[in-house]
Amino acid sequence: MKTLFSFCAILTASILLSQGFCFFEASGKNYRYKEWTFLYEEKCSKCHTLERVFKDVKTEDEWKACVTEMMRKSPLWITPEDASQIADEIIGIKEELVVEKSQKRKYDNATVLFIDRCTRCHSANMILTKNKTREEWRDTVWRMRDKAPDTFFRGDISAILDFIVERSELMKDDISADIMVNKCLICHESGRILLEQKTRKEWEECVRDMRDIVRDKLKKDWYTHDEFKLIVNLLVKTQGVE
């Protein structure tokens, strides 16, 4: 009962507090972005809706196991320290952590940096499927930085620019990326996919599971055997681990 009460209190508070927004004045326009209040909002909502996260009531041990599993899937996005705080926020053990605002952090990994800085306001799909030159992307990234200077460190710009140019070129010119746009990104936001790193075997299992889900629900094959191999090869190339 205590766990359930803590969960309800946290979820209610998060809904109320998440309505707060910050405004920056830039070039005569108000630029609005959401300011995170709880770390679990920022970290968990990149892959799942919070409604899905809290759909089932869990015990303390189950929440810890759940957060640990998410950390295993996305170790660059959820560090052990993050996992500890997220579990504490949800369970309500350390109430002082719940009212803290997560701070802008430095990230060495360009993928995580892109997810943290750019997908606060835009979907990764929208960004990476744009057809722009490097110069146009440079103008775009600097414009975003000028609109929301408190969201970016100055040193973020070159890393984000390189990542966006590399990934958008891949999405534009690679046949397997084109298949992924039409087959994978129709259901999943690419930010969720980008945060995961898997072995070839794990990516094969993941893509196979998606095929089976569509086959079961829609009674059709979503992609061919050749498309399956192309998707897996792309995921291993860009987000594979030994």
Backbone as JSON, one array per atom type, in Angstrom:
{
  "sequence": "MKTLFSFCAILTASILLSQGFCFFEASGKNYRYKEWTFLYEEKCSKCHTLERVFKDVKTEDEWKACVTEMMRKSPLWITPEDASQIADEIIGIKEELVVEKSQKRKYDNATVLFIDRCTRCHSANMILTKNKTREEWRDTVWRMRDKAPDTFFRGDISAILDFIVERSELMKDDISADIMVNKCLICHESGRILLEQKTRKEWEECVRDMRDIVRDKLKKDWYTHDEFKLIVNLLVKTQGVE",
  "N": [[0.83, -1.21, 0.0], [1.95, 1.23, 0.79], [3.84, 1.57, -1.22], [2.18, 1.77, -3.46], [0.79, 4.11, -2.83], [2.89, 5.97, -2.81], [3.68, 5.8, -5.46], [1.33, 6.77, -6.77], [1.25, 9.36, -5.78], [3.62, 10.44, -6.79], [3.22, 10.18, -9.55], [0.97, 11.78, -9.95], [1.99, 14.27, -9.15], [3.95, 14.58, -11.07], [2.47, 14.89, -13.41], [1.18, 17.3, -12.94], [3.34, 19.07, -12.54], [4.69, 18.83, -14.91], [3.47, 20.5, -16.65], [4.67, 22.9, -16.62], [6.52, 25.4, -18.34], [9.44, 26.78, -19.91], [10.44, 29.94, -21.26], [12.2, 31.48, -23.89], [13.48, 34.45, -25.22], [14.06, 35.14, -28.52], [15.15, 36.6, -31.41], [12.81, 38.09, -31.54], [10.84, 36.22, -31.08], [9.02, 33.93, -29.05], [10.49, 31.14, -27.66], [9.75, 27.92, -26.83], [10.36, 25.34, -24.53], [10.17, 22.18, -22.89], [10.72, 21.88, -19.45], [12.33, 19.55, -17.57], [11.24, 17.9, -14.61], [11.38, 15.59, -13.05], [13.79, 13.02, -13.03], [13.11, 10.53, -14.07], [11.11, 11.2, -15.86], [12.47, 12.5, -17.95], [14.31, 10.53, -18.78], [12.88, 8.07, -19.12], [10.76, 8.65, -20.83], [11.78, 8.91, -23.36], [11.75, 6.54, -24.67], [9.37, 5.26, -23.99], [5.9, 5.99, -23.43], [4.87, 7.72, -20.48], [2.55, 6.77, -19.46], [2.55, 4.14, -20.3], [4.79, 3.25, -18.92], [3.91, 3.33, -16.25], [1.77, 1.65, -16.25], [1.36, -0.87, -15.07], [1.22, -1.73, -11.67], [3.98, -2.07, -9.55], [6.13, -3.87, -7.28], [8.69, -2.73, -4.97], [11.08, -4.17, -5.48], [10.5, -5.13, -8.04], [10.34, -2.74, -9.5], [12.99, -1.87, -9.29], [14.29, -3.94, -10.64], [13.17, -3.57, -13.15], [14.1, -0.99, -13.9], [16.82, -1.5, -13.89], [16.98, -3.28, -16.04], [16.29, -1.55, -18.15], [18.48, 0.13, -18.02], [20.44, -1.66, -18.81], [19.73, -2.03, -21.46], [20.1, 0.51, -22.55], [22.79, 1.7, -21.85], [24.32, 4.02, -22.17], [22.53, 6.05, -21.99], [21.14, 5.73, -19.6], [22.76, 5.8, -16.75], [24.41, 3.98, -14.04], [24.13, 5.65, -11.78], [22.0, 7.26, -12.6], [20.03, 5.28, -12.8], [19.73, 4.51, -10.15], [18.7, 6.89, -9.02], [16.33, 7.18, -10.51], [14.88, 4.89, -9.75], [14.62, 5.46, -7.03], [13.07, 7.8, -7.13], [10.65, 6.86, -8.24], [9.86, 4.87, -6.43], [9.89, 6.32, -4.11], [11.64, 6.44, -2.0], [13.76, 8.21, -1.37], [12.76, 11.12, -0.79], [13.69, 13.7, -1.12], [15.01, 13.71, -3.51], [13.06, 13.68, -5.41], [12.05, 16.21, -5.86], [14.04, 17.53, -7.08], [15.41, 19.2, -9.93], [16.42, 17.81, -12.97], [19.67, 18.25, -14.2], [21.31, 19.9, -16.95], [23.54, 17.92, -18.76], [26.91, 16.92, -19.51], [27.75, 15.03, -22.34], [29.71, 12.51, -23.75], [29.18, 10.81, -25.81], [27.98, 11.09, -29.06], [25.48, 10.35, -30.07], [23.82, 10.13, -27.78], [24.07, 12.73, -26.88], [22.82, 14.15, -28.97], [20.18, 13.1, -28.72], [19.54, 14.04, -26.15], [19.78, 16.87, -26.34], [18.46, 17.72, -28.73], [16.01, 16.36, -29.1], [14.33, 17.3, -27.21], [12.55, 19.13, -28.15], [11.96, 18.45, -30.78], [11.06, 15.66, -32.84], [13.19, 12.84, -33.32], [12.9, 11.5, -35.73], [11.82, 13.47, -37.44], [13.96, 15.25, -37.63], [16.15, 13.73, -38.69], [15.3, 12.87, -41.15], [15.21, 15.03, -42.76], [16.16, 16.83, -45.7], [18.99, 18.27, -46.04], [21.87, 20.32, -46.64], [25.28, 20.24, -45.33], [25.98, 22.85, -44.6], [23.48, 24.04, -44.34], [22.51, 22.54, -42.22], [24.3, 23.36, -40.27], [23.56, 26.05, -39.93], [21.0, 25.62, -38.95], [21.42, 24.22, -36.5], [22.9, 26.12, -35.03], [20.98, 28.12, -34.93], [19.04, 26.93, -33.31], [20.52, 26.74, -31.0], [20.88, 29.46, -30.41], [18.26, 30.15, -29.9], [17.64, 28.67, -27.64], [19.72, 28.98, -25.46], [20.31, 27.96, -22.93], [19.98, 25.31, -23.16], [22.01, 24.16, -24.62], [25.48, 23.43, -24.47], [28.3, 25.32, -25.54], [30.28, 23.76, -26.68], [28.84, 21.6, -27.59], [27.97, 21.89, -30.18], [29.53, 21.2, -32.54], [29.77, 18.4, -32.31], [27.08, 17.57, -32.36], [26.34, 18.56, -34.86], [28.01, 17.04, -36.6], [27.02, 14.49, -36.09], [24.29, 14.68, -36.91], [24.58, 15.32, -39.65], [25.96, 13.06, -40.6], [24.14, 10.95, -39.99], [21.78, 11.8, -41.27], [22.59, 11.85, -43.92], [23.03, 9.15, -44.27], [20.43, 8.16, -43.9], [19.29, 9.24, -46.12], [20.6, 8.27, -48.41], [21.16, 5.52, -48.23], [20.0, 2.31, -49.05], [19.08, 0.43, -47.22], [18.53, 2.06, -45.05], [16.41, 3.49, -46.09], [14.51, 1.47, -46.23], [14.25, 1.0, -43.51], [13.09, 3.4, -42.66], [10.55, 3.19, -43.83], [9.61, 0.8, -42.79], [10.31, 0.48, -40.05], [10.36, 3.0, -38.7], [7.82, 3.82, -38.96], [6.37, 2.94, -36.87], [7.99, 3.24, -34.63], [9.67, 5.82, -32.88], [12.68, 7.2, -33.98], [14.53, 7.99, -32.1], [14.22, 6.27, -29.95], [15.19, 3.88, -31.01], [17.81, 4.62, -31.58], [18.95, 4.8, -29.07], [19.51, 2.28, -28.25], [21.84, -0.37, -28.02], [23.04, -3.29, -29.4], [24.09, -6.74, -29.78], [24.73, -8.54, -32.87], [23.14, -10.85, -32.85], [21.2, -10.15, -30.95], [19.99, -7.95, -32.24], [18.95, -9.27, -34.45], [17.06, -10.9, -33.2], [15.38, -8.93, -32.16], [14.4, -7.57, -34.49], [13.18, -9.71, -35.73], [11.21, -10.27, -33.85], [9.6, -8.0, -34.16], [8.65, -8.42, -36.73], [7.14, -10.73, -36.28], [5.18, -9.74, -34.57], [3.74, -7.97, -36.22], [2.88, -9.8, -38.11], [1.21, -11.36, -36.54], [-0.73, -9.51, -35.63], [-1.61, -8.05, -37.9], [-1.78, -9.91, -39.82], [0.04, -10.26, -41.95], [3.12, -10.29, -43.8], [5.63, -8.14, -42.89], [8.13, -7.38, -43.79], [10.46, -8.58, -46.23], [12.71, -11.45, -46.46], [15.18, -10.57, -47.43], [14.98, -7.82, -46.88], [14.89, -7.95, -44.13], [17.53, -8.79, -43.54], [18.95, -6.55, -44.49], [18.05, -4.49, -42.78], [18.91, -5.44, -40.27], [21.7, -5.52, -40.73], [22.24, -2.78, -41.03], [21.58, -1.81, -38.48], [23.44, -3.19, -36.93], [25.77, -2.12, -37.99], [25.59, 0.6, -37.28], [24.83, 0.64, -34.6], [25.85, -1.54, -33.24], [27.27, -3.96, -30.98], [30.12, -5.73, -29.79]],
  "CA": [[0.0, 0.0, 0.0], [2.84, 2.39, 0.83], [4.43, 1.71, -2.56], [1.14, 2.24, -4.35], [0.51, 5.51, -2.49], [4.03, 6.77, -3.29], [3.6, 5.85, -6.93], [0.23, 7.65, -7.16], [1.63, 10.74, -5.45], [4.66, 10.87, -7.74], [2.64, 10.3, -10.89], [0.11, 12.97, -9.95], [2.85, 15.45, -9.12], [4.65, 14.74, -12.35], [1.52, 15.4, -14.39], [0.95, 18.71, -12.66], [4.56, 19.85, -12.72], [5.16, 18.79, -16.3], [2.81, 21.54, -17.43], [5.48, 24.12, -16.59], [7.4, 25.58, -19.51], [10.33, 27.94, -19.9], [10.41, 30.7, -22.51], [13.38, 32.28, -24.21], [13.22, 35.45, -26.25], [15.09, 35.09, -29.55], [14.72, 37.17, -32.69], [11.43, 38.57, -31.44], [9.89, 35.12, -30.93], [9.13, 33.12, -27.84], [10.86, 29.76, -27.92], [9.29, 27.18, -25.66], [10.76, 23.94, -24.39], [9.73, 21.61, -21.62], [11.77, 21.73, -18.45], [12.06, 18.33, -16.83], [11.21, 18.01, -13.17], [11.84, 14.32, -12.51], [14.73, 12.36, -13.93], [12.45, 9.44, -14.79], [10.38, 11.79, -16.99], [13.41, 12.76, -19.03], [14.96, 9.32, -19.26], [11.97, 6.99, -19.52], [9.83, 9.07, -21.88], [12.41, 8.86, -24.67], [11.43, 5.25, -25.3], [8.01, 4.85, -23.67], [5.04, 6.99, -22.79], [4.83, 7.49, -19.04], [1.37, 5.94, -19.23], [2.98, 2.74, -20.45], [5.72, 2.95, -17.84], [3.21, 3.13, -14.98], [0.53, 0.91, -16.5], [1.24, -1.94, -14.08], [1.78, -1.43, -10.35], [5.07, -2.98, -9.25], [6.75, -3.79, -5.96], [9.98, -2.05, -5.01], [12.04, -5.04, -6.15], [10.15, -5.19, -9.45], [10.75, -1.47, -10.11], [14.46, -1.87, -9.39], [14.66, -4.86, -11.71], [12.74, -2.94, -14.41], [15.03, 0.1, -14.21], [18.1, -2.14, -14.21], [16.86, -3.81, -17.4], [16.35, -0.41, -19.07], [19.87, 0.57, -18.02], [21.18, -2.63, -19.61], [19.41, -1.79, -22.86], [20.63, 1.81, -22.99], [23.75, 2.09, -20.79], [24.82, 5.38, -22.35], [21.45, 6.98, -21.65], [20.83, 5.56, -18.18], [23.94, 5.36, -16.03], [24.05, 3.4, -12.74], [23.66, 6.73, -10.89], [20.66, 7.6, -13.07], [19.12, 4.19, -12.45], [19.47, 4.59, -8.7], [17.81, 8.02, -8.76], [15.02, 6.9, -11.11], [14.19, 3.94, -8.87], [14.26, 6.16, -5.79], [11.96, 8.72, -7.43], [9.42, 6.1, -8.44], [9.49, 4.18, -5.2], [9.65, 7.33, -3.08], [12.49, 6.21, -0.83], [14.47, 9.45, -1.06], [11.83, 12.13, -1.25], [14.37, 14.93, -1.5], [15.42, 13.6, -4.91], [11.9, 13.83, -6.27], [11.78, 17.61, -6.17], [15.17, 18.12, -7.79], [15.33, 19.28, -11.39], [17.6, 17.22, -13.6], [20.53, 19.29, -14.76], [21.92, 19.65, -18.26], [24.75, 17.16, -18.53], [27.83, 16.74, -20.63], [27.78, 13.67, -22.85], [30.77, 12.28, -24.71], [28.63, 10.07, -26.94], [27.23, 12.02, -29.9], [24.09, 9.91, -30.17], [23.13, 10.52, -26.55], [24.05, 14.19, -26.88], [21.76, 14.52, -29.9], [18.89, 12.76, -28.11], [19.28, 14.9, -24.99], [19.64, 18.28, -26.68], [17.6, 18.06, -29.87], [14.67, 15.78, -29.06], [13.47, 17.98, -26.23], [11.54, 19.92, -28.87], [11.66, 17.87, -32.08], [11.24, 14.22, -32.92], [14.39, 12.45, -34.05], [12.5, 11.17, -37.1], [11.67, 14.7, -38.21], [15.27, 15.84, -37.86], [17.05, 12.91, -39.48], [14.79, 12.63, -42.51], [15.27, 16.28, -43.51], [17.14, 16.84, -46.77], [19.73, 19.52, -45.93], [23.33, 20.26, -46.78], [25.98, 20.48, -44.06], [25.9, 24.28, -44.29], [22.12, 24.29, -43.87], [22.4, 21.97, -40.88], [25.05, 24.22, -39.36], [22.7, 27.2, -39.64], [19.87, 25.15, -38.13], [21.88, 23.91, -35.15], [23.23, 27.37, -34.35], [19.73, 28.82, -34.67], [18.44, 26.28, -32.14], [21.32, 27.12, -29.84], [20.58, 30.85, -30.11], [16.9, 30.23, -29.35], [17.61, 28.07, -26.3], [21.12, 28.89, -25.04], [20.46, 27.19, -21.7], [19.85, 23.89, -23.49], [23.23, 23.72, -25.27], [26.82, 23.94, -24.2], [28.91, 25.75, -26.81], [31.02, 22.64, -27.22], [27.94, 20.58, -28.14], [27.54, 22.19, -31.54], [30.24, 20.43, -33.58], [29.43, 16.98, -32.18], [25.7, 17.4, -32.83], [26.33, 18.79, -36.3], [28.61, 15.88, -37.26], [26.1, 13.35, -35.96], [23.1, 14.89, -37.75], [24.97, 15.23, -41.06], [26.28, 11.66, -40.9], [22.93, 10.13, -39.95], [20.81, 12.22, -42.28], [23.11, 11.37, -45.2], [22.78, 7.72, -44.29], [18.99, 7.96, -44.09], [18.91, 9.74, -47.44], [21.25, 7.59, -49.53], [21.33, 4.09, -48.05], [18.77, 1.59, -49.33], [18.6, -0.2, -45.99], [17.94, 3.12, -44.24], [15.1, 3.78, -46.69], [13.62, 0.4, -45.78], [13.99, 1.22, -42.09], [12.12, 4.51, -42.55], [9.23, 2.72, -44.22], [9.19, -0.38, -42.05], [10.54, 0.58, -38.6], [10.04, 4.31, -38.13], [6.38, 4.05, -39.04], [5.84, 2.61, -35.55], [8.91, 3.65, -33.56], [10.46, 7.04, -33.0], [14.07, 6.75, -34.15], [15.28, 8.23, -30.87], [14.18, 5.05, -29.15], [16.09, 2.91, -31.64], [19.19, 5.11, -31.46], [19.47, 4.65, -27.71], [19.79, 0.88, -27.96], [23.01, -1.0, -28.61], [22.87, -4.73, -29.26], [24.9, -7.61, -30.62], [24.0, -8.94, -34.07], [22.11, -11.82, -32.47], [20.11, -9.43, -30.28], [19.26, -7.18, -33.25], [18.17, -10.22, -35.23], [15.91, -11.29, -32.39], [14.5, -7.77, -32.06], [13.74, -7.35, -35.77], [12.32, -10.88, -35.93], [10.04, -10.08, -32.98], [8.73, -7.0, -34.78], [7.99, -9.09, -37.86], [6.13, -11.65, -35.75], [4.08, -8.95, -34.02], [2.93, -7.51, -37.35], [2.26, -10.99, -38.69], [0.13, -11.79, -35.65], [-1.79, -8.51, -35.51], [-2.12, -7.61, -39.2], [-1.88, -11.09, -40.7], [0.81, -10.04, -43.16], [4.56, -10.18, -43.63], [5.94, -6.71, -42.96], [9.29, -7.23, -44.65], [10.97, -9.81, -46.82], [13.94, -11.97, -45.87], [16.27, -9.66, -47.82], [14.82, -6.58, -46.12], [15.27, -8.3, -42.76], [18.99, -8.78, -43.47], [19.42, -5.18, -44.68], [17.76, -3.75, -41.55], [19.82, -5.93, -39.23], [23.06, -5.08, -41.06], [22.33, -1.35, -40.75], [21.58, -1.64, -37.03], [24.73, -3.66, -36.43], [26.77, -1.16, -38.45], [25.5, 1.88, -36.58], [24.59, 0.5, -33.16], [26.19, -2.89, -32.83], [28.31, -4.17, -29.98], [30.78, -7.03, -29.95]],
  "C": [[0.87, 1.26, 0.0], [3.43, 2.65, -0.54], [3.43, 2.28, -3.53], [0.83, 3.71, -4.1], [1.63, 6.41, -3.01], [3.99, 6.92, -4.79], [2.54, 6.83, -7.39], [0.6, 9.11, -6.92], [2.65, 11.28, -6.45], [4.07, 11.1, -9.1], [1.76, 11.53, -10.98], [0.94, 14.25, -9.97], [3.53, 15.69, -10.45], [3.75, 15.31, -13.41], [1.3, 16.89, -14.2], [2.18, 19.56, -12.98], [5.03, 19.89, -14.15], [4.48, 19.81, -17.17], [3.6, 22.83, -17.45], [6.41, 24.22, -17.77], [8.29, 26.8, -19.28], [10.29, 28.62, -21.25], [11.7, 31.47, -22.67], [13.01, 33.24, -25.32], [14.35, 35.43, -27.26], [14.51, 35.59, -30.85], [13.25, 37.58, -32.66], [10.4, 37.48, -31.26], [10.11, 34.41, -29.61], [9.45, 31.69, -28.24], [10.54, 28.96, -26.67], [9.86, 25.76, -25.66], [10.37, 23.47, -23.0], [10.9, 21.44, -20.67], [11.43, 20.53, -17.57], [12.11, 18.59, -15.32], [11.74, 16.75, -12.5], [12.76, 13.66, -13.52], [14.04, 11.25, -14.71], [11.61, 9.97, -15.96], [11.3, 11.93, -18.2], [13.93, 11.47, -19.64], [13.98, 8.29, -19.82], [11.1, 7.37, -20.72], [10.46, 9.09, -23.26], [12.07, 7.58, -25.41], [9.99, 4.82, -25.08], [7.2, 6.07, -23.24], [5.04, 6.7, -21.29], [3.6, 6.67, -18.66], [1.73, 4.47, -19.31], [3.9, 2.34, -19.3], [4.97, 2.56, -16.57], [1.91, 2.34, -15.13], [0.3, -0.16, -15.43], [1.91, -1.51, -12.77], [2.82, -2.5, -10.02], [5.51, -2.83, -7.8], [8.08, -3.05, -6.1], [11.02, -2.88, -5.77], [11.76, -5.1, -7.65], [10.54, -3.9, -10.17], [12.26, -1.43, -10.29], [14.92, -2.78, -10.52], [14.32, -4.27, -13.08], [13.73, -1.85, -14.83], [16.4, -0.46, -14.58], [18.09, -2.69, -15.63], [16.93, -2.7, -18.43], [17.78, 0.13, -19.15], [20.72, -0.37, -18.87], [20.95, -2.39, -21.1], [20.05, -0.51, -23.39], [21.63, 2.34, -21.96], [24.3, 3.49, -20.95], [23.79, 6.42, -21.93], [21.1, 6.92, -20.17], [22.06, 4.97, -17.5], [23.51, 4.68, -14.72], [23.53, 4.45, -11.75], [22.25, 7.16, -11.28], [19.66, 6.55, -12.62], [18.75, 4.22, -10.97], [18.49, 5.72, -8.4], [16.41, 7.76, -9.32], [14.23, 5.95, -10.22], [13.74, 4.62, -7.58], [13.1, 7.12, -6.01], [10.64, 7.96, -7.52], [8.94, 5.46, -7.14], [9.2, 5.16, -4.07], [10.49, 7.15, -1.85], [13.17, 7.5, -0.4], [13.65, 10.62, -1.59], [12.52, 13.42, -1.68], [14.81, 14.9, -2.96], [14.27, 13.93, -5.85], [11.68, 15.26, -6.7], [12.95, 18.28, -6.88], [14.92, 18.16, -9.28], [16.6, 18.68, -11.98], [18.38, 18.32, -14.32], [21.03, 18.89, -16.15], [23.28, 19.0, -18.03], [25.64, 17.14, -19.76], [27.81, 15.27, -21.03], [28.89, 13.55, -23.88], [30.25, 11.57, -25.96], [27.72, 10.97, -27.76], [25.77, 11.64, -30.04], [23.28, 10.38, -28.96], [23.03, 12.04, -26.46], [22.94, 14.71, -27.78], [20.38, 14.27, -29.3], [18.55, 13.74, -26.99], [19.01, 16.33, -25.39], [18.52, 18.54, -27.69], [16.18, 17.51, -29.77], [13.84, 16.28, -27.89], [12.3, 18.67, -26.94], [11.12, 19.29, -30.19], [11.81, 16.36, -32.02], [12.5, 13.92, -33.71], [14.06, 12.11, -35.5], [12.44, 12.41, -37.97], [13.03, 15.29, -38.57], [16.06, 15.03, -38.89], [16.57, 12.62, -40.89], [14.72, 13.92, -43.33], [16.39, 16.22, -44.56], [17.86, 18.19, -46.77], [21.21, 19.28, -46.17], [23.97, 20.49, -45.41], [25.87, 21.94, -43.65], [24.5, 24.63, -43.75], [21.92, 23.72, -42.47], [23.15, 22.82, -39.87], [24.21, 25.43, -38.96], [21.56, 26.8, -38.71], [20.31, 24.92, -36.69], [22.22, 25.18, -34.38], [21.97, 28.18, -34.04], [19.03, 28.24, -33.44], [19.2, 26.67, -30.88], [21.04, 28.57, -29.43], [19.2, 31.01, -29.47], [16.84, 29.7, -27.92], [19.03, 27.89, -25.78], [21.32, 28.05, -23.79], [20.34, 25.69, -21.94], [21.16, 23.32, -24.03], [24.46, 24.27, -24.58], [27.42, 24.35, -25.55], [29.65, 24.59, -27.48], [30.15, 21.53, -27.81], [27.79, 20.7, -29.65], [28.22, 21.29, -32.57], [29.89, 18.96, -33.52], [28.02, 16.7, -32.69], [25.64, 17.55, -34.34], [26.89, 17.57, -37.05], [27.66, 14.69, -37.22], [24.91, 13.5, -36.9], [23.46, 14.73, -39.23], [25.23, 13.78, -41.45], [25.02, 10.81, -40.98], [21.93, 10.53, -41.02], [21.27, 11.81, -43.67], [22.87, 9.88, -45.35], [21.31, 7.43, -44.57], [18.57, 8.32, -45.5], [19.41, 8.83, -48.57], [21.31, 6.06, -49.41], [20.0, 3.36, -48.24], [18.2, 0.93, -48.08], [17.98, 0.83, -45.05], [16.56, 3.49, -44.77], [14.08, 2.72, -46.27], [13.27, 0.6, -44.31], [12.97, 2.33, -41.87], [10.71, 4.0, -42.8], [8.7, 1.58, -43.38], [9.27, -0.23, -40.53], [10.04, 1.89, -38.01], [8.56, 4.65, -38.26], [5.72, 3.77, -37.69], [6.68, 3.17, -34.41], [9.56, 4.99, -33.88], [11.92, 6.62, -33.04], [14.92, 7.01, -32.92], [15.32, 7.01, -29.97], [15.15, 4.02, -29.69], [17.54, 3.33, -31.44], [19.79, 4.85, -30.09], [19.86, 3.21, -27.38], [21.04, 0.4, -28.7], [22.91, -2.49, -28.34], [23.91, -5.47, -30.1], [24.09, -7.96, -31.87], [22.86, -9.91, -33.71], [20.92, -11.12, -31.82], [19.31, -8.59, -31.26], [18.41, -8.11, -34.12], [16.91, -10.64, -34.48], [14.89, -10.16, -32.3], [13.71, -7.56, -33.35], [12.8, -8.5, -36.08], [11.05, -10.76, -35.07], [9.07, -9.07, -33.59], [7.98, -7.6, -35.96], [6.87, -10.0, -37.37], [4.93, -10.91, -35.18], [3.15, -8.49, -35.13], [2.2, -8.69, -37.99], [1.07, -11.44, -37.86], [-1.03, -10.81, -35.66], [-2.42, -8.15, -36.85], [-2.24, -8.73, -40.22], [-1.15, -10.86, -42.03], [2.29, -10.01, -42.82], [4.96, -8.73, -43.88], [7.17, -6.45, -43.8], [9.78, -8.6, -45.09], [12.23, -10.26, -46.1], [15.12, -11.06, -46.19], [16.19, -8.34, -47.06], [15.22, -6.79, -44.66], [16.79, -8.2, -42.61], [19.55, -7.36, -43.6], [19.21, -4.35, -43.41], [18.72, -4.14, -40.45], [21.24, -5.44, -39.48], [23.26, -3.59, -40.75], [22.4, -1.11, -39.25], [22.89, -2.09, -36.42], [25.83, -2.67, -36.78], [26.77, 0.11, -37.61], [25.39, 1.75, -35.07], [24.86, -0.92, -32.66], [27.25, -2.91, -31.76], [28.87, -5.56, -30.2], [30.17, -8.06, -29.01]]
}
